[in-house]
Every structure is written in C-alpha cells, then in structure tokens.
Amino acid sequence: MSKSNLNTQIYLLLFLVVFVISCSGQNQSISSESSSTQSEVTPKADKQIAEYIRHVFQDKNGGLWFGTNNFGIAHYNGDSLLYYSNEEGFGGSQITGITEDSDKNIWFATNQGVVKYDWQTSEKGEKLFTNYSDLKIFKGGHFWSIYSDSKGIVWAGTGKELFRFDGKNWKPFELPLSKDDAKNGLLTNVVTWSISEDRKGNIWFGTNGNGAIQYDGKSFIQYTEKDGLTDNSVDNIIEDRYGNIWFGTRHGGLSRYDGKTFINYTENDHIGNNEVCAIYEDKLGNIWFSSEGFGVYCFDGTSFTNYGEKQGLGVKAVQTIFEDREGRFWVVGGGGLYQYDASLDYLVGLGKSFFNVKKNGAWK
C-alpha cells in the first residue's frame, strides 16, 4: 500500500516506542485465571483463547468479547480472561454475533437462541445473563446474526426466520422478497447472515440466496445479481465513510455500490477466492476483507495488499476483522486470535505483520 513519508516516520516512531516497552518487560499479559463463577472448561489447544473464534467485539466500557465456536463467550475485562457458557447460565456454546444496545447491554446470537448480558446487574453481583430461547417463538432456530439499531430495536436472524425485539417481546419479521423468490420456495427459508445499519438509518440484511435487502422503516429494496450484485448469497454488508455500501458474498467475491452502480472484485481479477465472509473499514479508510484460504486483503482505494501465512497470519477461514479504540487490529477465525502490527509493514516490507495472541501472550 502506498503511504506518505510522514506516515512512515510516524509508524517508525511507534515501532521504536513499542520496541522499548517490550525490552523493558512492561507488556501486559492476558490472565486466564477464572473465579469460582466462571467455567473451568476452557480451550486447551496450544493455550489459544479458542481454537476457532467467530467474532470479536469491544463494548462501550472498553471490554473485549471473543465469541468462540464451541466454548461460549470469552470476556477480557482488562485484567483477566473469563469464559461463560452453559455452566454459568449462558445459553449457547457457539457465538455467531455480538452487538450492544444504548443501555450498554451486550447481546449475543448463539446456537441455542439469543443471550443478553446486563452489565448493571453484573456490577451488583446478580444474574448476568437473560436467555431467550422460547421454542414457540424461535422454533429452536440456530441464530446467525444480531444487531441493535439506532432506534433501540434488536434484530436477530436464524436459519429460517428474522426476528426483532421491541424491548419486551420478540416477534417474527417477514422480509418481502421478490415474486421469483417466493415461487422458488425461498420466502419461508431465509438465512439472514448479516444485519447492519447505514448512516441514514436504513437497515441492511444479507441473505442466503435472496441477495441484500434494504429497509428504511417503511419500505424495502432488494438487490440481486439482476441489479449488478456479484452474488445473491451475501455474508456481510458495511457502509464506508464515503457512503458506499460493500457486500461480501459467499460465491462471488466483493461488491461496492455507490447508490447507482455496482463494482465487483472477484478471483478473476483482484482476489484469491470468491468467498468473502468479513469486511471492515479501518480508521484510515482502508477496506479490509477476507478471502477464503488467502487470509485478508487491504484495499486502499487504488490497490490490494494481501496478508496471509507469509505475514504471520495463521487464519485462513477468517470470520471477523476488527479495530478497537486503542488501535489494536484483530483478525479471528479458524486458528485463533491474531493481532496486526502495521509498523512491521514499513520497516521490513510486509514481514511478519501478524502475531498470534494466546491466553498468556503479550497484550499490546
């Protein structure tokens, strides 16, 4: 990626600061100690936080949450790493989504339903979690997405239906798909892979074969391959700082929509594989995205830079890309938790830019 001399000097200075701190032995370590209220059944795979991490999220209090594939949720509160699963009253072992509402409650989509973490009651030592798994409502569905919007509504999607929570009750929410989809029987079998919101307050739903659906609170617009979208199975949707909407798809690569036209980036021209599960815009405006088997790519608006095993990234099946408020840049998936150190790019020319953060590893 092209960077100015000023940026190079800044990152060089940052690297020197990090180097001095590490030589002084001042790096903070993640503590894996667990109190009597936390599960003793924690991952043992080479002391990884988890062998497979699906999601990473930072709450408004600064805590980090790592959603694992089979060990429930891991919470790093700045001092210790604590695990919550069924033994602690947390309804789920696989975490597929995390969001936070305006009251600082944390919501989780799991393989057993939806879980709410109430930070206020946890401060008082009372019940931490509320589990929503009513079979009459959810019909035992495995949840794949969750999102708390600006209006206070929590949305959650299963393998067959979409639901929303108004503060008291969960209710099904039907997406009015096209007539062709209804004829093909897709209307009653909609996996909502992702839910997000743009700056105008529109809610976006990424589906498994029905394309992307935009909802403004009153009406819907559906975008499919007929409109220029690269693939109808949409895994992830984000809006960048310029108002462009990006779509990561299961079979067609990456699409960028400027409100009028789609520009598509596929394995035929720009990336290694068309399965794009994760997309993220960093603080500099670069667009990061996954490509199955090829780690991640960074698009600076002009060119693509690939980061894979040669750069230290041991995650091929990337699930989430995330930059926290401290500027730590995370990539997670099959292979554990990895952090990106940008200073290494400029000093050694795309060297070992990623390092694996384990349970007792250095925490920069």
N, C-alpha and C positions, 0 to 999 in steps of 0.2 A: 504494500500500500504506500502511496506517495505521502510523505509528511514534510512539513516545513522544517528548516534548520532550527527554528525556535522550539518546535515540539521535540525535536531530537535532543536539544540541550536540556529541556525540562525533564524528559524521561531519563536522561543520563544522570541528572542530579537526583531524581527519585531513586534510581537504582543504587547510587552511592549511599544514600541515606539508609535504604533497606539493607545494604551490604554491611554498613557499620553496625546497625542494630543487631543483625544476625550474628556478627562476630562477637558482639558483647554479650550474647546469650540472653537477650531480652525478649525473644519471640514468645508470645503466649501460646500455650498448648491447650487443645481441647481436652477437657476432663471427661472420662467415661464413667465416673463414679455415679452410682444411682442410689437414691434414697429408698427406704422401705416401701414407698408408694409407687415406685417405678419398676418396670418389668426387668427381671434378671435374664430373660431370654433375649439376648441381643446378638447381632450378626458376629460370626467368628471368621468370616472369610478374609484372612490376612489382615485382621483388625480394621477392615473397611467400616465406614459408618453404615453402609449396607452394600451388599454385592450388586444390587440393582436399585438405583434411585430414579424415581419418575418425576419428581417435582421439587423445586426449591423456591422458598418464598420468605420475604422479610416483612415482619409486621410493623405497625406504627411505633411500637416501643423499641424497635431495633432487634428483636429476637429473630433468629433464623429457624425455619421449619424445613425439614427434609422428608418428603413423602417417599417411603420405600415400597418395594414391590411385594414384600411379604412379611415385614416386621413392623407394620404400622407407621406411626409418625415419630420422627426424632426431632427434638427441640433443643437448640443451642441458645441458652439464655445469656451468654457472655462469660459464664463461669463453668458450666457443665453441660454435658450432652445427655438428655434424658429421653427414654423411649416410652411410648404409650401404644398399647394395643388392647386386645380383648381383656387381658388380665386386669387392666387398670380402668375398665369401663369404657374404653374407646371402641366404637363399633366398626371395626374394619382392620384388615391386615394389609390390603393393597390400597395405596393412596394415589388417585388419578387426577386430583385437582385441589387447589388451595386458594381461598380468597378471604378478604377481610371487609367487614361492613363498617358503617360510620361510627358505631359504638365500640369499635375495636374487638368485636367478636371475630374469631377465626373459624371459617367454615371449610370442611373437607368433603370431597367426593370420594367414596370408598367402594369396595366390592360388596359391602353389606348395606349401604344406604348413604345418608348424609349425617355428618357429625358437626356439632357446634361447640367450640371452646369458648367459655365465658371467662375472660381474664379478671373480671371484677370478683366473681365468686372464688376464683383460684387464689386471689390475694387474701381472701378471708379463710382459706383452708377448707372451703366447702366443695361441693361437687364440681368437677372440672368440665365434664362433657355432657351434652344432651344428644342422644342418638335418635335419628329419625329413620325408621325402617318399617313403617306400617305397611303390612302386606296388602291391605285393602286399597291403599293409595299407590304405592310403588310397585306392587305385584312382584316383589323380590328382585327387582331390577338391579343390575350392576351399573353403578354410576361412572361416567367417563368425563364429565365436565362440571364446573361450578363457577359462578361469577356473581358478585354483589355489585349492582349498578348504582349510578349516582342518585337514583330516586329511592334507594333503600330496599329494592326488590332483589331477592336472592334467586338466581336461576340455577337449575341443575338438570343435566341430561343423562338418561340411561341408554341401554342398548336398543330401546324401543320407543321411549317417550321423552318429552320435555316437560319439566315442572317448574313452578315458581312459588316462592314463599312470600306472603304479604306481611309477615310479622307475627301471624297467628297460625295460619294454615297453609299446607302445601296443596296446590291444585294443578291438574294437568293443563298443559298449554299446547294447543294444536297448531302446527305450522301449516298454513295453506299452500301446499305445493302445487306445481303445475298439473294440468289435466293429464298430461302424458305420464307423470309420476304416479298419479292416482290409479290410472288404468293398469300400470305395471305392478300394482300392489305395494308401492313404496310408501304410501301415505301412513300406513299403520306400523311401519318398521323403520323408524328414523333414528340412527345413532347420531347424537349431537356431540361431535368430537371436541368442539371448542365453542366458547361463548365469550364475547368481548364487547367493548363499547368504544365508539369514536368520540371525538371532541364535541360533536353536535348532539350527542345523547342517543344516537342510533345504536341498537343492539345488533350484533352480528352473530350468526350461528353457522358453524361449519359442520356439514353433514356427510354421511357415508353414501354418496351416490346422487344426492339431490343438490349438489353444489353449495353455494353460500347464500344465506338469506339475511336481508337487512330489514329491521323492524324499527319504525320511528315512534312507536306507541299507539299508532292507529292503523297503519297500512304496512304492507310487505312488498319487498322487491327481491326476486330470486335471480341469481346469477349462475349460469351454467356454461358448458362448453359452447353452446349456441351463441352466447354473448361474447366469447373470446377467452373465458376462463380456461386454463390449461387442462383441468381435470375436475370431474364432478365429486370426487371424494376429497373433502377439504379437512385437513388436520388442524390447522392453526390460522388465525386471522389477527393482524395488528394494523394500526394506523401509525404512520411515521409523522415526524414534525412538520412535514410539508402538506399533510392531508392525503397522501397516497395510502391506499389500502393494499396490504400484502397478504397473499394467500399461499400457505404451504400445503401441498397436496400429497395424496398417497401414491399416485401413479404418474403424475405429470410434471413434477418439479415445482417451480415457483412462479407466481403471477403477481404483477404490480398493476394496480388500477388507479388511474388519475381522475376518475369521475367521468371519463369519456371513453377511453380505450384501455385495453389490456396489453401489457408487455410481458412475455413469458420467457423464463430462463430454464432450460432443460439440459439433460445429459447429452443432447445433440450439439450443444454449443458452449455451455458455461460450467456445468457442474458434473460430478461423477455419477450420481444416482438420482432418479426422479422421486424418491420417497423423501419428502421434507416434512418432518414432524414438528420442528421447533423453529420459531422466528423471533428475533429480538432486535430492538434498536438501542444502541449504547448511547452514552452521554455526549459523544462526539457526532452522533448522527449516522454512524455506520450501521448497516443492516447485517446482522449475523443470522445464519440459518444452518440447520443440519442437512446432511445428505447421507442416507443410509450406507454404512460401510466406508464412508470417506470423512468421518469426523464432522467438522464445521467449516463454513465459508464466511468470510467477511467481505461485504460489498461496500466500497467507499463512495459509490456513485459513479465510478468510472471502471474500476477493475475488481476482480475477485481474487482473494487470497485464501488458500486452503490450509487448514491446520488439522493434522492427523497424527498418526503414531510417530512420525519423524520429529514432530514438535512436542512430543511427550504426552499427547492426548490419548489415553488408553480407553476411550469410549467410542465405539463405532455406532451403536444404536443410541444416539443422543435423544433425550426426551425433553430437556429444558435447558435454556440458556438464560442467564440472569445476572444483572449487575446490581449490587446492593448500594446503599447510601454511602458506605465507606469507600466505594470504588473497587471493591473486590468483585472479580468477574468469574462466574461459576458456569460450569458445563457438567451436566449429570446424565446418567443413563446406565446401560449395562456395562459395568466396570467400575462403578463407584462415583466419587465426588472429585472433580478436578477444578483447579483454580488457574487463571491465566495471568501471567506477568508480562505486561506489554513492554516493559523496559528491555526484556531479553530479545525482543524482535530487532530493536535498533542497534543493540550492541554486538550481537553475534549473527545477525542476518537470518532471522527465522530459525533460531536454535531451539532449545528445549523450553518453549514458551509456556507450557502447561506442566503442572505438578499435581500429583495425587495427594489429597488431604485425607488422612486417616484419623481414627478415633483419638490417637495420641500424637498426631502430627503437628507440625508448625502451623500456627494460625496467624497469617499476616494481617 
